[in-house]
Amino acid sequence: MSYAGRTLGWSGIFRLALVQTALGSIIVLTTSTMNRVMVVELALPALLPGVLVALHHLVQLLRPRFGHGSDVGGRRTPWIIGGMATLAAGGVAAAVATAWMATDRYAGTLLGIAAFVAIGVGAGAAGTSLLVLMAKRVDPAKRAAAATIAWVMMIAGFIVTASIAGHFLEPFTTDRLVLVTGCVAVVAFCVSLLAVAGIEGRGSAAVDSETSAGRGSFRAALREVWAEPQARLFTIFVFVSMLAYSAQDLILEPFAGIVFGMSPGASTRLAGLQNGGVLLGMVLVGVLGTWRGRSTPAALRSWCIGGCIASAIALFALAYGGMVADRWPLRANVFALGLANGAFAVAAIGSMMALAGAGRGGREGVRMGLWGAAQAIAFAAGGVLGTAAVDIARHAFPAAANAYGIVFAAEAIVFLWAAVIAGDLARETRTTRVRQVPGQASPVAANLPYARELAE
């Protein structure tokens, strides 16, 4: 069945979201399972997997280039398939590299570097084109729900793969790691092929080719997109908000253990509670945003602002709670933080879909790639900055609660900064309607089917 020429129904949205599930299933093995094997079973420095994972994030700086390639070609499906093939090959190569490190550390490390570069390239190419395809083909009223479905199904890929692969990895050997990873990669790639089969159709290339002649070079396209006030402001918002979002990841469990005296098992359950809050926040925005057609760009921006402010409040509460640890409801606080994080994250993704087509036509891939690159840089920097800030603060303040409190408060301020940027974006979007020559159609109105909703 071809979906060409019309918006996607719920079945089409779920089909595309299966690509996110497949992507997540490979990523979780490379960033979690292989990370643990390198450090525990192979007794390698923890810095090694840390650098490899950071490398896969940094490679995704190429996302704007991948997006431009799909713009020029006029079709997203080949980039999704090619990206998933590269990701699957990189995942298997990473497992082989991990096994090789047991006998030849240096050769295995070199292969690991190449493998994680391939993982970053594959995830960037497939992920960027998938989001552009959803942005172009999902009805505005369903965008919040589509963003929720895509990200919940990616997390489902994490959970299902971790559970099934964990079973088949026992008793552990490096050969078994390679075999299990290979099976997961093959299944993930086949699922992706089935998910995108016929969903874009051949007609979209012909439609998009009408504007391809004027697209020019990648540098020219990137300069043009960066010159658009909305695209530039949203890029800054994505970087700042995701920096605050990722900076808390690596310090929350140590904070619970050092300040609240939680055991490793208890702090792990606390992280699970936070992720449960994230999922619930995503689902709430998806349901409330879709109910009665409230998934307008203006509503999504409101969720972005509200989610950032709520995240800041939860972080300020954590900063205070550490100083009164004996009577502070830490679990409720962490769940509230996850709820706020999930709400703003899904609203941000929905806003990406709404804004991808704002401005000149034929630049959707570049815009989505630019925002993906901003997110990748933020995630690569967030963990490093968060942990480094704690180390510095603990040298300056003898009480661990004070040190962690200062870092959490700093992250809260960054979230408030992101909320201010989102407010600036809303004002910029409202003024876009009047920036047109008398008697001439607005660039936004000319190129965005839902321009009226974007300007609300």
RODO-2510 file (C-alpha; in nm, 4 decimals, decimal comma):
residues 456
     n   res          X          Y          Z
     1     m     0,0000     0,0000     0,0000
     2     s     0,1409     0,3390    -0,0975
     3     y     0,0940     0,6452     0,1185
     4     a     0,2288     0,8861    -0,1423
     5     g     0,0504     1,2186    -0,1768
     6     r    -0,1450     1,2125     0,1484
     7     t    -0,0916     1,2545     0,5195
     8     l    -0,0154     0,9529     0,7330
     9     g    -0,2841     0,7873     0,9395
    10     w    -0,2146     0,6235     1,2736
    11     s    -0,0995     0,2997     1,1082
    12     g     0,1550     0,4916     0,8995
    13     i     0,2816     0,6792     1,2050
    14     f     0,3262     0,3529     1,3956
    15     r     0,5055     0,2000     1,0966
    16     l     0,7566     0,4835     1,0811
    17     a     0,8006     0,4699     1,4582
    18     l     0,9153     0,1087     1,4175
    19     v     1,2318     0,2510     1,2618
    20     q     1,2954     0,4286     1,5924
    21     t     1,2440     0,0968     1,7727
    22     a     1,4973    -0,0697     1,5432
    23     l     1,7422     0,2170     1,5870
    24     g     1,7108     0,2017     1,9656
    25     s     1,7622    -0,1749     1,9733
    26     i     2,1096    -0,1428     1,8195
    27     i     2,2090     0,1698     2,0091
    28     v     2,1328     0,0194     2,3516
    29     l     2,3738    -0,2699     2,2921
    30     t     2,6569    -0,0429     2,1835
    31     t     2,6216     0,2252     2,4507
    32     s     2,5199     0,0103     2,7487
    33     t     2,6079    -0,3592     2,7111
    34     m     2,9427    -0,3127     2,5374
    35     n     3,0256    -0,0266     2,7731
    36     r     2,9828    -0,2621     3,0709
    37     v     3,1780    -0,5468     2,9031
    38     m     3,4764    -0,3215     2,8342
    39     v     3,4918    -0,1938     3,1920
    40     v     3,3913    -0,5028     3,3935
    41     e     3,4708    -0,8201     3,1980
    42     l     3,7752    -0,6794     3,0121
    43     a     3,8933    -0,4466     3,2947
    44     l     3,9625    -0,1632     3,0496
    45     p     3,9656     0,2035     3,1578
    46     a     3,6166     0,3527     3,1818
    47     l     3,7455     0,6397     2,9689
    48     l     3,7609     0,4118     2,6627
    49     p     3,3875     0,3433     2,6234
    50     g     3,3197     0,6997     2,7336
    51     v     3,5284     0,8340     2,4450
    52     l     3,3712     0,5908     2,1974
    53     v     3,0164     0,6884     2,2968
    54     a     3,1083     1,0586     2,2818
    55     l     3,2554     0,9956     1,9350
    56     h     2,9250     0,8544     1,8097
    57     h     2,7537     1,1735     1,9310
    58     l     3,0135     1,4039     1,7735
    59     v     2,9905     1,2315     1,4355
    60     q     2,6266     1,3359     1,4275
    61     l     2,7446     1,6882     1,3584
    62     l     2,7071     1,5612     1,0017
    63     r     2,3279     1,5523     1,0385
    64     p     2,2766     1,8804     0,8444
    65     r     2,4804     1,7328     0,5587
    66     f     2,2690     1,4184     0,5567
    67     g     1,9550     1,6306     0,5621
    68     h     2,0785     1,8351     0,2667
    69     g     2,1468     1,5156     0,0733
    70     s     1,7891     1,4003     0,1240
    71     d     1,6622     1,7470     0,0244
    72     v     1,8537     1,7340    -0,3027
    73     g     1,7415     1,3789    -0,3809
    74     g     1,3831     1,4636    -0,2906
    75     r     1,3257     1,1320    -0,1096
    76     r     1,3922     1,0292     0,2506
    77     t     1,3462     0,6505     0,2315
    78     p     1,6874     0,5726     0,0728
    79     w     1,8586     0,7682     0,3504
    80     i     1,6621     0,5832     0,6167
    81     i     1,7487     0,2441     0,4671
    82     g     2,1129     0,3376     0,4050
    83     g     2,1471     0,4817     0,7531
    84     m     2,0011     0,1701     0,9170
    85     a     2,2320    -0,0520     0,7109
    86     t     2,5325     0,1537     0,8249
    87     l     2,4107     0,1495     1,1860
    88     a     2,3608    -0,2278     1,1788
    89     a     2,7073    -0,2840     1,0308
    90     g     2,8583    -0,0477     1,2886
    91     g     2,6842    -0,2311     1,5737
    92     v     2,8203    -0,5686     1,4630
    93     a     3,1670    -0,4178     1,4114
    94     a     3,1537    -0,2721     1,7631
    95     a     3,0778    -0,6181     1,9059
    96     v     3,3674    -0,7688     1,7084
    97     a     3,5934    -0,4863     1,8301
    98     t     3,4894    -0,5478     2,1920
    99     a     3,5701    -0,9177     2,1554
   100     w     3,9011    -0,8362     1,9871
   101     m     4,0019    -0,6113     2,2771
   102     a     4,0244    -0,9221     2,4951
   103     t     4,3241    -1,0457     2,2937
   104     d     4,4588    -0,7327     2,1242
   105     r     4,3616    -0,4106     2,2981
   106     y     4,5052    -0,1740     2,0390
   107     a     4,3684    -0,3442     1,7273
   108     g     4,0306    -0,3810     1,8954
   109     t     4,0306    -0,0129     1,9924
   110     l     4,1070     0,0956     1,6350
   111     l     3,8207    -0,1169     1,5045
   112     g     3,6021     0,0215     1,7831
   113     i     3,6725     0,3784     1,6712
   114     a     3,5706     0,2941     1,3137
   115     a     3,2620     0,1081     1,4396
   116     f     3,1364     0,3932     1,6561
   117     v     3,1929     0,6399     1,3725
   118     a     2,9712     0,4164     1,1571
   119     i     2,7131     0,4011     1,4376
   120     g     2,7035     0,7810     1,4550
   121     v     2,6791     0,8150     1,0770
   122     g     2,4023     0,5561     1,0521
   123     a     2,1968     0,6946     1,3403
   124     g     2,2349     1,0488     1,2056
   125     a     2,1376     0,9654     0,8490
   126     a     1,8402     0,7449     0,9399
   127     g     1,7152     0,9552     1,2309
   128     t     1,7266     1,2877     1,0469
   129     s     1,5464     1,1633     0,7365
   130     l     1,2879     0,9782     0,9457
   131     l     1,1940     1,2961     1,1333
   132     v     1,1774     1,4984     0,8109
   133     l     0,9495     1,2385     0,6530
   134     m     0,7223     1,2479     0,9588
   135     a     0,7253     1,6278     0,9590
   136     k     0,6168     1,6413     0,5952
   137     r     0,3564     1,3668     0,6130
   138     v     0,1953     1,3910     0,9593
   139     d    -0,1132     1,6093     1,0004
   140     p    -0,0461     1,9044     1,2369
   141     a    -0,3164     1,7847     1,4766
   142     k    -0,1267     1,4575     1,5237
   143     r     0,2267     1,5919     1,5629
   144     a     0,2434     1,5754     1,9427
   145     a     0,1121     1,2201     1,9391
   146     a     0,3483     1,1241     1,6551
   147     a     0,6475     1,2587     1,8489
   148     t     0,5339     1,0667     2,1568
   149     i     0,4841     0,7432     1,9625
   150     a     0,8263     0,7719     1,7949
   151     w     1,0159     0,8271     2,1180
   152     v     0,8175     0,5801     2,3290
   153     m     0,8805     0,3132     2,0669
   154     m     1,2525     0,3941     2,0660
   155     i     1,2569     0,3490     2,4433
   156     a     1,0604     0,0267     2,3916
   157     g     1,3441    -0,0825     2,1635
   158     f     1,5871    -0,0182     2,4493
   159     i     1,3781    -0,2177     2,6968
   160     v     1,2867    -0,5153     2,4772
   161     t     1,6375    -0,5583     2,3380
   162     a     1,8007    -0,5269     2,6793
   163     s     1,5674    -0,7939     2,8166
   164     i     1,5915    -1,0450     2,5307
   165     a     1,9606    -0,9909     2,4584
   166     g     2,0380    -1,0116     2,8301
   167     h     1,8779    -1,3574     2,8381
   168     f     2,0736    -1,4886     2,5407
   169     l     2,4022    -1,3394     2,6601
   170     e     2,4065    -1,5837     2,9543
   171     p     2,6506    -1,7470     3,0123
   172     f     2,8579    -1,4592     2,8796
   173     t     3,1328    -1,5015     2,6216
   174     t     3,2612    -1,2508     2,3708
   175     d     3,1622    -1,4870     2,0874
   176     r     2,8068    -1,4872     2,2211
   177     l     2,8135    -1,1055     2,2311
   178     v     2,8998    -1,0944     1,8601
   179     l     2,6319    -1,3510     1,7732
   180     v     2,3557    -1,1788     1,9715
   181     t     2,4494    -0,8359     1,8334
   182     g     2,4481    -0,9744     1,4794
   183     c     2,1000    -1,1216     1,5264
   184     v     1,9665    -0,7953     1,6705
   185     a     2,1207    -0,5964     1,3834
   186     v     1,9679    -0,8218     1,1164
   187     v     1,6225    -0,8145     1,2767
   188     a     1,6404    -0,4358     1,3228
   189     f     1,7359    -0,3786     0,9601
   190     c     1,4593    -0,6087     0,8307
   191     v     1,2016    -0,4348     1,0522
   192     s     1,3151    -0,0989     0,9112
   193     l     1,2804    -0,2234     0,5533
   194     l     0,9255    -0,3430     0,6188
   195     a     0,8383    -0,0213     0,8048
   196     v     0,9273     0,2128     0,5165
   197     a     0,8226    -0,0097     0,2253
   198     g     0,5886     0,1940     0,0028
   199     i     0,5229     0,4559     0,2686
   200     e     0,6836     0,7437     0,0790
   201     g     0,5962     0,6393    -0,2743
   202     r     0,7585     0,7538    -0,5955
   203     g     0,5532     1,0687    -0,6313
   204     s     0,7323     1,2647    -0,3610
   205     a     1,0550     1,2752    -0,5570
   206     a     0,8815     1,4266    -0,8540
   207     v     0,7107     1,6876    -0,6407
   208     d     1,0254     1,7868    -0,4589
   209     s     1,2342     1,7920    -0,7775
   210     e     1,0484     2,1041    -0,8901
   211     t     1,2488     2,3072    -0,6383
   212     s     1,5731     2,1070    -0,6503
   213     a     1,7381     2,3215    -0,9174
   214     g     1,7784     2,6152    -0,6829
   215     r     1,9059     2,4261    -0,3819
   216     g     2,2735     2,4851    -0,4522
   217     s     2,5623     2,3659    -0,2364
   218     f     2,5409     2,2417     0,1193
   219     r     2,7278     2,5448     0,2551
   220     a     2,4886     2,7804     0,0805
   221     a     2,1909     2,5858     0,2125
   222     l     2,3287     2,5879     0,5674
   223     r     2,3980     2,9634     0,5550
   224     e     2,0473     3,0237     0,4246
   225     v     1,8861     2,8206     0,7034
   226     w     2,1032     2,9804     0,9729
   227     a     1,9933     3,3226     0,8454
   228     e     1,6306     3,2347     0,9225
   229     p     1,5498     3,3786     1,2684
   230     q     1,3145     3,0934     1,3620
   231     a     1,5595     2,8192     1,2645
   232     r     1,8481     2,9926     1,4419
   233     l     1,6532     3,0532     1,7641
   234     f     1,5217     2,6974     1,7687
   235     t     1,8753     2,5613     1,7211
   236     i     1,9901     2,7571     2,0261
   237     f     1,6849     2,6382     2,2222
   238     v     1,7547     2,2736     2,1382
   239     f     2,1194     2,3042     2,2437
   240     v     2,0513     2,4864     2,5712
   241     s     1,7561     2,2709     2,6805
   242     m     1,9249     1,9412     2,5908
   243     l     2,2433     2,0522     2,7665
   244     a     2,0448     2,0950     3,0890
   245     y     1,8585     1,7692     3,0218
   246     s     2,1725     1,5589     2,9707
   247     a     2,3883     1,7200     3,2413
   248     q     2,1785     1,5605     3,5168
   249     d     2,2039     1,2022     3,3871
   250     l     2,5409     1,1025     3,5270
   251     i     2,5146     1,2815     3,8623
   252     l     2,1670     1,1886     3,9882
   253     e     2,2495     0,8347     4,1039
   254     p     2,5785     0,9339     4,2760
   255     f     2,3863     1,2175     4,4451
   256     a     2,1282     0,9686     4,5754
   257     g     2,4023     0,7404     4,7041
   258     i     2,6286     1,0006     4,8656
   259     v     2,3719     1,2444     5,0047
   260     f     2,0727     1,0171     5,0697
   261     g     2,2676     0,6979     5,1494
   262     m     2,0947     0,4868     4,8848
   263     s     2,2396     0,1490     4,7883
   264     p     2,3312     0,0774     4,4228
   265     g     2,0084    -0,1182     4,3790
   266     a     1,7985     0,1590     4,5320
   267     s     1,9596     0,4299     4,3185
   268     t     1,9081     0,2167     4,0070
   269     r     1,5388     0,1864     4,0935
   270     l     1,5340     0,5630     4,1410
   271     a     1,6660     0,6068     3,7854
   272     g     1,3923     0,3717     3,6679
   273     l     1,1358     0,5877     3,8469
   274     q     1,2703     0,8962     3,6691
   275     n     1,2452     0,7220     3,3303
   276     g     0,8903     0,6221     3,4174
   277     g     0,8148     0,9884     3,4771
   278     v     0,9705     1,0767     3,1404
   279     l     0,7485     0,8244     2,9630
   280     l     0,4370     0,9489     3,1429
   281     g     0,5224     1,3114     3,0558
   282     m     0,5618     1,2157     2,6900
   283     v     0,2323     1,0294     2,6849
   284     l     0,0456     1,3131     2,8591
   285     v     0,1645     1,5709     2,6052
   286     g     0,0853     1,3334     2,3197
   287     v    -0,2683     1,2661     2,4442
   288     l    -0,3520     1,6208     2,5568
   289     g    -0,1908     1,7697     2,2469
   290     t    -0,3955     1,5506     2,0141
   291     w    -0,7232     1,5800     2,2049
   292     r    -0,9580     1,8141     2,0184
   293     g    -0,6812     1,9139     1,7760
   294     r    -0,4711     2,1030     2,0292
   295     s    -0,1394     2,0013     1,8721
   296     t    -0,0845     2,3448     1,7145
   297     p     0,2657     2,4961     1,6990
   298     a     0,1599     2,7582     1,9538
   299     a     0,0406     2,4880     2,1950
   300     l     0,3620     2,2892     2,1480
   301     r     0,5691     2,5976     2,2278
   302     s     0,3660     2,6449     2,5449
   303     w     0,4460     2,2874     2,6459
   304     c     0,8146     2,3552     2,5744
   305     i     0,8150     2,6630     2,7971
   306     g     0,6106     2,4982     3,0709
   307     g     0,8213     2,1807     3,0651
   308     c     1,1455     2,3769     3,0949
   309     i     1,0110     2,5843     3,3860
   310     a     0,8796     2,2722     3,5627
   311     s     1,2167     2,0986     3,5121
   312     a     1,3915     2,4006     3,6658
   313     i     1,1599     2,3938     3,9674
   314     a     1,2261     2,0200     4,0176
   315     l     1,6028     2,0777     4,0015
   316     f     1,5863     2,3669     4,2477
   317     a     1,3884     2,1320     4,4747
   318     l     1,6636     1,8686     4,4466
   319     a     1,9230     2,1318     4,5356
   320     y     1,7282     2,2208     4,8494
   321     g     1,6357     1,8598     4,9278
   322     g     1,9978     1,7544     4,9621
   323     m     2,0355     1,9916     5,2563
   324     v     1,7381     1,8346     5,4383
   325     a     1,7903     1,4801     5,3148
   326     d     1,6479     1,3089     5,6221
   327     r     1,2976     1,4443     5,5550
   328     w     1,2936     1,5103     5,1803
   329     p     1,0649     1,3048     4,9457
   330     l     1,3413     1,2253     4,6961
   331     r     1,1438     0,9695     4,4961
   332     a     0,8542     1,2097     4,4375
   333     n     1,0992     1,4862     4,3445
   334     v     1,2817     1,2669     4,0915
   335     f     0,9538     1,1437     3,9412
   336     a     0,8384     1,5054     3,8995
   337     l     1,1686     1,5878     3,7286
   338     g     1,1193     1,3006     3,4840
   339     l     0,7588     1,4076     3,4180
   340     a     0,8677     1,7638     3,3342
   341     n     1,1587     1,6403     3,1200
   342     g     0,9315     1,4126     2,9181
   343     a     0,6757     1,6866     2,8598
   344     f     0,9271     1,9374     2,7265
   345     a     1,1177     1,6766     2,5205
   346     v     0,8126     1,5589     2,3247
   347     a     0,6918     1,9167     2,2766
   348     a     1,0348     2,0073     2,1386
   349     i     1,0219     1,7179     1,8921
   350     g     0,6708     1,8167     1,7847
   351     s     0,7931     2,1740     1,7376
   352     m     1,0753     2,0427     1,5164
   353     m     0,8141     1,8839     1,2921
   354     a     0,6147     2,2080     1,2783
   355     l     0,9146     2,4301     1,2064
   356     a     1,0964     2,2000     0,9628
   357     g     0,9001     2,3420     0,6694
   358     a     0,9108     2,7076     0,7786
   359     g     1,1067     2,9215     0,5365
   360     r     1,2223     2,8379     0,1884
   361     g     1,1052     2,5048     0,0468
   362     g     1,3511     2,2207    -0,0064
   363     r     1,5433     2,2929     0,3154
   364     e     1,3533     2,0652     0,5563
   365     g     1,6395     1,8164     0,5846
   366     v     1,8981     2,0853     0,6549
   367     r     1,6823     2,2363     0,9297
   368     m     1,6128     1,9011     1,0948
   369     g     1,9789     1,8058     1,0635
   370     l     2,0887     2,1330     1,2207
   371     w     1,8657     2,0706     1,5217
   372     g     1,9820     1,7108     1,5454
   373     a     2,3432     1,8260     1,5438
   374     a     2,2688     2,0763     1,8218
   375     q     2,1158     1,7970     2,0285
   376     a     2,4138     1,5669     1,9659
   377     i     2,6632     1,8335     2,0759
   378     a     2,4551     1,9030     2,3871
   379     f     2,4431     1,5350     2,4814
   380     a     2,8158     1,4917     2,4239
   381     a     2,8943     1,7981     2,6364
   382     g     2,6256     1,7571     2,9017
   383     g     2,7617     1,4477     3,0717
   384     v     3,1162     1,5816     3,0772
   385     l     3,0185     1,9254     3,2069
   386     g     2,7819     1,7864     3,4701
   387     t     3,0344     1,5473     3,6213
   388     a     3,3197     1,7982     3,5948
   389     a     3,1079     2,0619     3,7696
   390     v     3,0411     1,8219     4,0581
   391     d     3,4123     1,7425     4,0940
   392     i     3,5001     2,1132     4,1024
   393     a     3,2192     2,1945     4,3468
   394     r     3,3216     1,9115     4,5822
   395     h     3,6730     2,0528     4,5964
   396     a     3,5327     2,3946     4,6849
   397     f     3,2667     2,2830     4,9359
   398     p     3,3255     2,0193     5,2042
   399     a     2,9587     1,9151     5,2231
   400     a     2,8547     1,6948     4,9307
   401     a     2,4956     1,8194     4,9554
   402     n     2,6097     2,1757     4,8947
   403     a     2,8296     2,0748     4,6014
   404     y     2,5536     1,8803     4,4268
   405     g     2,3012     2,1507     4,5166
   406     i     2,5037     2,4164     4,3362
   407     v     2,5270     2,2020     4,0227
   408     f     2,1537     2,1207     4,0244
   409     a     2,0745     2,4895     4,0729
   410     a     2,3014     2,5776     3,7791
   411     e     2,1194     2,3234     3,5612
   412     a     1,7872     2,4745     3,6704
   413     i     1,9064     2,8186     3,5586
   414     v     2,0007     2,6714     3,2193
   415     f     1,6469     2,5308     3,1885
   416     l     1,5040     2,8756     3,2675
   417     w     1,7306     3,0209     3,0001
   418     a     1,5864     2,7666     2,7544
   419     a     1,2336     2,8770     2,8513
   420     v     1,3272     3,2401     2,7759
   421     i     1,4613     3,1371     2,4331
   422     a     1,1379     2,9471     2,3628
   423     g     0,9448     3,2648     2,4496
   424     d     1,1629     3,4644     2,2091
   425     l     1,0910     3,2028     1,9414
   426     a     0,7174     3,2437     1,9957
   427     r     0,7445     3,6220     1,9514
   428     e     0,9611     3,5812     1,6413
   429     t     0,7081     3,3408     1,4887
   430     r     0,4218     3,5862     1,5438
   431     t     0,6104     3,8658     1,3669
   432     t     0,6944     3,6444     1,0683
   433     r     0,3483     3,7041     0,9226
   434     v     0,4124     4,0748     0,8653
   435     r     0,7555     4,0300     0,7039
   436     q     0,6443     4,0264     0,3448
   437     v     0,6473     4,2628     0,0501
   438     p     0,3035     4,4229    -0,0193
   439     g     0,1271     4,2265    -0,2896
   440     q     0,3708     3,9337    -0,2626
   441     a     0,3128     3,6072    -0,0803
   442     s     0,5048     3,5519     0,2407
   443     p     0,7976     3,3062     0,2090
   444     v     0,6475     3,1079     0,4946
   445     a     0,2992     3,1069     0,3425
   446     a     0,4440     3,0049     0,0067
   447     n     0,6354     2,7069     0,1385
   448     l     0,4550     2,5810     0,4476
   449     p     0,1152     2,4145     0,4102
   450     y     0,0304     2,4916     0,7707
   451     a     0,1658     2,8484     0,7826
   452     r    -0,1457     2,9868     0,9459
   453     e    -0,1123     2,7432     1,2379
   454     l     0,2595     2,8153     1,2699
   455     a     0,1859     3,1853     1,3147
   456     e    -0,0782     3,1389     1,5857
***
